[in-house]
Amino acid sequence: MALPQAQPPTTQEPDWTDQVTDLIVEVVDNVRDKTTGPVLKGARGAVFGTVAVFAVIVLVIVGIALAGRALALLPIDEWISYLALGVILCLVGFVAWSKRHPS
């Protein structure tokens, strides 16, 4: 008795295994994009924010140290140089305050 031979699928019949696999891959990709996408954005924001805060802190400390050294080199009384620096910073603050948008 001869065994029946399997017919190869024709090109007109859709392969249901490929369709199911594509559907599963599409669903998994959609779930991953909706769940891990916002988490990754939040993590990046937290990391960049932390780095920015530390960079600002370092720049402020270095700026204060350099300003103190520069003021000590001036050939005038020390309190006059601090007064001049205070006046300059107050003027910068007044200009920034006038540019603000009142809420």
C-alpha positions as CSV (number, residue, x, y, z in Angstrom):
1,M,0.0,0.0,0.0
2,A,1.4,3.4,-1.0
3,L,1.5,6.3,1.4
4,P,-0.4,9.4,0.3
5,Q,1.9,12.2,-0.7
6,A,1.5,15.6,0.8
7,Q,0.7,18.4,-1.6
8,P,3.0,21.4,-1.3
9,P,1.0,24.6,-0.5
10,T,0.2,26.7,-3.5
11,T,1.2,30.3,-3.7
12,Q,-2.4,31.4,-3.5
13,E,-3.0,29.8,-0.1
14,P,-1.9,32.1,2.8
15,D,0.5,30.4,5.2
16,W,-1.4,30.7,8.5
17,T,1.8,30.1,10.6
18,D,3.4,33.2,9.1
19,Q,0.3,35.2,9.8
20,V,0.1,34.1,13.4
21,T,3.8,34.8,13.9
22,D,3.5,38.2,12.4
23,L,0.5,39.0,14.6
24,I,2.4,37.9,17.8
25,V,5.4,39.9,16.8
26,E,3.3,43.0,16.1
27,V,1.4,42.7,19.5
28,V,4.7,42.2,21.4
29,D,6.2,45.2,19.7
30,N,3.1,47.4,20.5
31,V,3.1,46.4,24.1
32,R,6.9,47.0,24.4
33,D,6.6,50.4,22.8
34,K,3.7,51.4,25.1
35,T,5.4,50.2,28.3
36,T,9.1,50.6,28.0
37,G,9.0,53.7,25.8
38,P,7.9,56.1,28.6
39,V,10.1,54.4,31.2
40,L,13.1,54.9,29.0
41,K,12.3,58.6,28.4
42,G,11.8,59.1,32.1
43,A,15.1,57.4,32.9
44,R,16.9,59.5,30.3
45,G,15.4,62.6,31.8
46,A,16.4,61.7,35.3
47,V,20.0,60.9,34.2
48,F,20.4,64.1,32.2
49,G,18.8,66.2,34.9
50,T,21.1,64.7,37.5
51,V,24.2,65.4,35.3
52,A,23.0,68.9,34.6
53,V,22.5,69.6,38.3
54,F,25.9,68.4,39.2
55,A,27.5,70.4,36.3
56,V,25.8,73.6,37.5
57,I,26.9,72.9,41.1
58,V,30.5,72.4,39.9
59,L,30.4,75.5,37.7
60,V,29.1,77.7,40.5
61,I,31.8,76.4,42.9
62,V,34.5,77.0,40.4
63,G,33.1,80.4,39.5
64,I,33.0,81.5,43.1
65,A,36.6,80.3,43.6
66,L,37.9,82.0,40.5
67,A,36.0,85.3,41.4
68,G,37.5,85.3,44.9
69,R,41.0,84.7,43.5
70,A,40.5,87.4,40.8
71,L,39.2,89.9,43.4
72,A,42.2,89.3,45.7
73,L,44.5,90.2,42.8
74,L,43.1,93.7,42.4
75,P,45.2,96.5,43.9
76,I,42.3,98.0,45.8
77,D,40.8,97.4,49.2
78,E,39.0,94.1,49.2
79,W,35.7,95.4,50.3
80,I,35.5,97.7,47.3
81,S,35.9,94.8,44.9
82,Y,33.2,92.9,46.7
83,L,30.9,95.9,46.6
84,A,31.5,96.2,42.9
85,L,30.8,92.6,42.3
86,G,27.6,92.8,44.4
87,V,26.4,95.8,42.5
88,I,27.0,94.0,39.1
89,L,25.2,90.9,40.3
90,C,22.3,93.0,41.6
91,L,22.0,94.8,38.3
92,V,22.0,91.4,36.5
93,G,19.3,90.2,38.9
94,F,17.2,93.3,38.3
95,V,17.4,92.9,34.6
96,A,16.5,89.2,34.8
97,W,13.6,90.1,37.2
98,S,12.2,92.7,34.8
99,K,12.3,90.2,31.9
100,R,10.2,87.6,33.8
101,H,6.6,86.8,32.8
102,P,4.4,87.5,35.8
103,S,2.0,84.6,36.5
